[in-house]
């Protein structure tokens, strides 16, 4: 088992940056036919996954997906125009808006997942069969650590 060293961390950080850029560009191409950017996809995915009574506040969505409130507000307005979400005034604070996903949002996400699935399956096929579960587990560990230790 390799010991964590400065050069190993540097190599890992370099590859993480490269993979992040390549994945971001690939997803942009795959999402374009569906009229969404990767950021909008992330926001819609979050809203649809979070089935909170009374909906999600714009500020909470922005914090969760690490986008500015103006960007989230603009994306949510687009989703409303597409018939994907419902926006209403917060019961607790009339200055605040809440967002609730409509069934069409889940339908669109299902359609997107079906469309991009074959490409992502092919990408993940680049990882050896005997290492894929460990890779996904480690990727999840890294994501959970980054989520718990956000830089603000």
C-alpha positions in Angstrom: 0.0 0.0 0.0 1.4 3.4 -1.0 2.1 6.0 1.6 0.7 9.4 1.0 3.5 11.8 -0.1 3.7 15.3 -1.5 4.5 14.0 -5.0 1.7 11.5 -4.9 -0.8 14.2 -3.7 0.5 16.5 -6.5 0.0 13.7 -9.1 -3.5 13.0 -7.7 -4.5 16.7 -7.8 -3.2 17.0 -11.3 -5.2 14.1 -12.5 -8.3 15.2 -10.7 -8.1 18.6 -12.4 -7.6 17.0 -15.8 -10.5 14.5 -15.3 -12.7 17.3 -14.0 -12.1 19.4 -17.1 -12.5 16.5 -19.5 -15.7 15.3 -17.7 -17.2 18.8 -17.6 -16.6 19.3 -21.3 -18.0 15.9 -22.2 -21.1 16.5 -20.1 -21.6 19.9 -21.7 -21.7 18.2 -25.1 -24.1 15.4 -23.9 -26.5 17.9 -22.2 -26.6 20.4 -25.0 -29.4 18.6 -26.9 -31.5 18.7 -23.8 -31.1 22.5 -23.5 -29.2 22.4 -20.2 -25.7 23.3 -19.0 -23.9 21.1 -16.5 -24.7 23.7 -13.8 -28.4 23.7 -14.7 -28.4 19.9 -14.7 -26.8 19.9 -11.2 -29.4 22.4 -9.9 -32.3 20.5 -11.5 -31.0 17.2 -10.1 -30.7 18.7 -6.6 -34.2 20.1 -6.7 -35.7 16.9 -8.0 -33.8 14.7 -5.4 -34.7 16.9 -2.5 -38.4 16.1 -1.8 -38.9 18.6 1.0 -42.3 19.6 2.3 -42.8 23.1 1.2 -40.0 23.0 -1.4 -36.4 24.2 -1.4 -35.5 27.8 -0.8 -33.3 29.4 -3.5 -30.6 30.2 -0.9 -30.5 26.6 0.2 -30.2 25.3 -3.3 -27.4 27.8 -4.0 -25.5 26.6 -0.9 -26.0 23.0 -1.8 -24.8 23.2 -5.4 -22.2 25.9 -4.7 -23.6 28.4 -7.2 -24.4 32.1 -6.5 -28.0 32.9 -5.8 -28.4 34.9 -9.0 -27.4 31.9 -11.1 -29.8 29.6 -9.2 -32.6 32.1 -9.6 -32.0 32.4 -13.3 -31.9 28.6 -13.7 -35.0 28.1 -11.7 -36.8 30.7 -13.8 -35.8 28.7 -16.9 -37.1 25.5 -15.3 -40.4 27.2 -14.5 -40.7 28.3 -18.1 -40.0 24.7 -19.2 -42.7 23.5 -16.8 -40.3 21.6 -14.6 -40.7 23.4 -11.3 -43.2 25.5 -9.4 -42.1 28.6 -7.6 -44.0 30.0 -4.6 -43.5 32.5 -1.7 -42.1 31.0 1.4 -44.6 30.6 4.2 -42.0 31.7 6.8 -40.5 34.6 4.9 -42.4 36.4 2.1 -39.1 37.7 0.7 -38.0 34.2 0.1 -39.1 31.9 -2.7 -39.4 28.1 -2.6 -39.0 25.7 -5.5 -40.8 22.4 -5.9 -40.0 20.0 -8.7 -42.9 18.9 -10.9 -43.2 15.4 -12.4 -41.9 16.8 -15.7 -38.5 17.4 -14.0 -38.1 13.7 -13.1 -39.2 12.8 -16.6 -36.6 15.1 -18.1 -33.9 13.7 -15.8 -34.9 10.1 -16.7 -34.7 11.1 -20.4 -31.3 12.7 -20.0 -29.9 9.7 -18.0 -31.1 7.3 -20.7 -29.5 9.5 -23.4 -26.1 10.0 -21.7 -26.0 6.5 -20.1 -24.3 4.7 -23.0 -21.6 7.3 -23.3 -20.9 7.2 -19.5 -21.0 3.4 -19.5 -18.3 3.5 -22.2 -16.2 6.0 -20.2 -16.4 3.9 -17.1 -15.5 0.9 -19.1 -12.0 2.3 -19.2 -11.6 1.2 -15.6 -10.7 -2.5 -15.1 -13.7 -4.7 -14.1 -11.9 -5.8 -10.9 -11.3 -2.2 -9.8 -14.5 -0.4 -10.7 -16.3 -0.9 -7.4 -13.3 0.2 -5.5 -12.9 3.2 -7.7 -16.5 4.3 -7.3 -16.2 3.7 -3.5 -13.1 5.9 -3.3 -14.7 8.6 -5.6 -17.7 8.6 -3.2 -15.4 8.9 -0.2 -13.6 11.9 -1.8 -16.9 13.5 -2.7 -18.3 13.1 0.8 -15.1 14.5 2.4 -15.2 17.5 0.0 -18.9 18.0 0.9 -18.2 17.9 4.6 -15.1 20.2 4.3 -16.4 22.9 1.9 -14.3 26.1 1.5 -16.4 29.2 1.9 
